[in-house]
Amino acid sequence: MDNTRAIQSDTMAKIEDTKVTAAIVERFLQDFLDIINLDVAVVGAGPSGITAARYLAKAGVKVAVFERNLHVGGGMWGGGILFPRIVIQDAAKGILDEVGVRLEPKGEDYYVADSVETVSKCTSAAIDAGAKVVVGLGVEDVMIRENDRIAGVVVNWGAVEMARLHVDPVSIQAKVVIDATGHASEVAGIVQRKIPGVKFPTQTGGVVGEKPMWAAVGETEILNNTREIYPNLIVTGMAANAVFGSPRMGPIFGGMLLSGRKAANEALRILKRA
């Protein structure tokens, strides 16, 4: 017993606080410098953003996801009314099968999944594929170049925004930006607000805003809404439905996953065009 305590004491004595600090700072700075020049920047780590990142990383694309909150998964964690279960339809089943999420059939065309398992496995699969995911870092602006084309994002810590501190952000260059910010469609809103005369391919030429819930219509329209709405800017997930004025869907997530996969394909098309 005395020998065990001596070993434990010796092990604990070797821990130096500043070495822990150095390890964290050095590794993060190394990783951050690696993502300041990207092929694709995904804004928002909800189901559509994480799915898009996974497919892009699998295709060999340099992609990073920026999430303002300290957690990924968007609204998926809470399932429906804090019951941590979600529903997907058969069309999206293969996307979750690929990452090993267990699905329970519930009647024709419906499957139930554990929301915590789904978020965890989708995120892990994206990281394993090579995507970088940064939490606590939000996008407050976009970068533009000639003819006001999108050329990247401008980021700052979420804590800075919450504290309303006047701290300048930094820039991340990207050939394509994917707005996966959910109901707020934040990146599309920034572009509409800050680029005079911007025209999106919507009824109003700008962000229309989401309609009330109608799952069948929202799930149907989301794939058509997932597209490039401005040079080098793609909308996906609920951000796509908000931009085009389609209904919200609630705790059925098949459309989100399918939208993320389509967003990845759209980004690959743009990268080939560049």
N, C-alpha and C positions, 0 to 999 in steps of 0.2 A: 504493500500500500504506500509506504514511504517513497519507494522508487518511482511509482506511478505519479505521485504528487510532484516529485522532483522533475520528472520529464515534462509534465504539464506546465510547471512553473517556468522551466527553461524555454518551452515553446512560446508561452505568452510573453516572456521577457524579450524575445526577438522581434516582437511587433513594434514598429516605429510609426508613430502617427504621420509624420511628414512623408514617409515612404508610401503610405496609403494614399495620401493626397497627390503625390507625384505620379503614382500609377494611374490614377483617375484622370488627372489633367493631361498628362502626356498622351494617353490612349485616345481621349476624346478629341484633343486638338489634331491628332494624327488622322482620325476618322473624319473630322469636320473638314479639314483641308482637302480630303479626298472627294468630298461631295460638293465643292463650290463650283465645279464644272460638271454638269450632268447632261445626259441625253433627255431624260424626262424627270420633271419635278411633279410629284403628286401632293396635292394640298388636302389633307384630311385622311385620317387612318381608320375610317369606317369600313364597312364591308366592301363597298365598291372600290374604294381607294386601295385597300390592301390586296384585293383580288387583281386589280389592274397592275399593281406593282409586282405581284408574283408572276403573272404571265409575261410581263416585260423582262423581268430578271431572267426567267427561263429562256427567253429569246436572246439573251446576251446583251441586253440593253442596260446601260448604267442609269439606275433609277433610285431615287430616295423619296421617302414619304415624310412630310412635315405635319405634325399634329400639335395644336396649341395646348391641349389638355395633357395631363400626366398619365393618360391611359389611352389605349387604342380601342377599336371596336365600335365607336360611335354609339348609336342607340341600341345596338344588338345585345349588349350585356344584360339589360333589364328585361329582355323578352317582351311579353305583354303584361302590362300593369304590375311589373316587378315579379312576375312568374318567369323564372329564367328558362323559358322554352320558346323556340321560334318555329315557324312553319316555312317550308319551301315547297315548291311544286316540282313535278317530275322533270320539267325542262332544265332545271338547275341542279338536279341531283348529282350529275357527273362531276360538277365543280367541287362539291363537298366530298364525294367519293375519292377524288384525287388526293385529298389531304387527310383522309382517314376518319372523317366525322361519322359517328354512328347515327343512322337515321331509322326512325320507327314509322312504318306505313300507318297512315290514318285515313282510311277511305280512299276513294279514287283520286289519284294525282296529288295527294298531300302526304308530306312527311314531317315529322316532328324531330327537332334536334335540341340538344342542350346548348343554350346560348353561350355559356362559359367555355364549353368544349369547342364550339364552333369558332369563337373569336381566337382562342388560344392556338388552335391548330392552323387556322388560316394565316395568322400572323407568323407563327413559327415556320410554316411552309414558305412564306414570302421571304423571310430572313434567310432560310436555308438555300433558297434559290439565288440569293445574292443581293436582294433589295436592302437598302438601309432605311431604318425607321427611327426618326428623332422625335421624342415627345417633349412637351413643354416649349416648343418653338413654333410660333405662329407666323403666318404670312400677312403682312400689312400693306403690301403694294406689289406691283409687278415691274419688271424691267422692260423697256422698249428700245427698239433700234429704228432704222430707216423705215419710213412709211408706217410708223407706230406699231410695227409687228412685235408680238410678245417675244421676249428674249430671256426670261427668267423670273425669279421671284425675289422679294425683299422680305427678310425675316427678322424677327425680334423675339425675345423670350416672352412667353405668356405672362409671367409674373410682372414684367415691365408694363405690359398693357393693363393688367389688373390694378396695379398701383398707380397708373396714370403718370408715370415718370417720363420726363422729356429725355429719352435716350435714343440716339440715332440707331437705326437698324443696319444690317449688312446685306449684301447681294449674293444670290446664288444664280449662276448662269445655267440656262436650260434651253434646249432646242424645242421642247414641247412642255406645256404646263397642263396638268389635268386638275380641274376644279372638282374635288370630291368632298366639298364642305357641307353637304347635306342641305337641309331646308333653307339655310341662309344664302346659298350660292354666292359666297363671299368674293371669290376671285372675279366672277362675271360682274358682280356689283361694282367692284373697284374699277374694272375696265370701262364699264358704262359711265361711271361717275367722272373718271379722270381723262378719258380720251374724247375730245369733242367730236360730235358727229358719228360716233360709233353706231354700227348697225348690225344687230344680230338677226339670224334668220327666223325671227318670231313674228307673231301677228302685230306687235307694237314696235318691233325693231330694237327692243330692249328686254330686260328681265320682266316677264309677265307676272310671276308670283304663283305659288302653288294654289290649287283648289282644295276644297275639303275632301275628306276621305271617300274614295271609291276604288277599292282594291283592284277589281277586275280591269277597270280602265287604266288606272295608274300602272299596273303591271304590264299591260299591253303596250302602252305608249312609251314606256321608259327606254326601250331599245331604240326606237326611232329618234327619241330626244337625245340619246347619247351620241354626240358628234362634235366636230370642230365648229365652233360658233364664231370664231374670230381667228385670224392667222396665228397658228400655233397654240390655240387655246381650245381644249376639249372639256365638255361637261359630262359628268357621270353620276349615277345614283340619284338621290333625291335632289341634288343640285340641278341635274338635267331636267327633271320634272318641274322644278321651281322656275327655271329659266323659261320653259315653254308653256307654263300655265296648266300643267296636268295635275290630276289629283294625287294626294298622298295615299299610302297603302297600308300603314300600320305594321304589325309584327309578322308580315309575310315577306321573306327576304330573297326569294328566288330572282326577282327582277334586279335587285341590287347586285347580286353576284353576276348575273348575265350581263348587266350594264358594265361592270368592271372589266369583264373579259372583252367586251366590245370596245371599250375605251382603250385597252391595250392594243387591240388590232388597229384602231384609228391612229394611235400614236406611232405604231410601226409604219403605217402608210405615209404619215407625214415625214418621218425620218428618212424614208426612201426617196421622198420628193425633194428633200433638202439638198 
